[in-house]
């Protein structure tokens, strides 16, 4: 049950991230769905701004490697939350990371009756603070939005979060997105 909830939360965050950065790479249906999911003026995600730095959601949307995350963030109804001022640190699993989960897990977590589980999983990928890589220390414990905690690893200049490799970092207007190669599952 907790694994399903965690997976749903992660999927939602990934969907949010993909929605933010992948507007040109995401199929037309996905890029327009961020506007369709919230009526005009219903939340920060409805604000149109092509000049300012992208928020964490728009960073994800702009990434072709985060379409699964973006879909999950939409399903978990976390787009507006993650579009707000923050600050947020988002550990964003790639599509390939989601593919490592047992078959059917993502599909199951996207079901409406699994929304709470998905939200928990996705919130386990979000810290309400900005943690740039130069601030991360080996053994550092970071509290996450779902009240869980993750542990940072640093070895030979490489960074991990709960064993998942941080493979890239993208600054955003409301925080930072660390791209990771595995889905984090709350305990």
Secondary structure, DSSP 8 states (H G I E B T S, - for coil): -HHHHHHHHHHHHHHHHHHHH-TTTS-HHHHHHHHHTS-TTSSGGG---SSS---HHHHHHT-GGGHHHHHHHHHTT-HHHHHSS--EEEEEE-HHHHHTS-TTHHHHHTSGGGHHHHHHHHHTTEESS---GGG--TT-EEE-TTS-EEEEEEETTEEEETTEEEEEEEEETTEEEEEESS-----
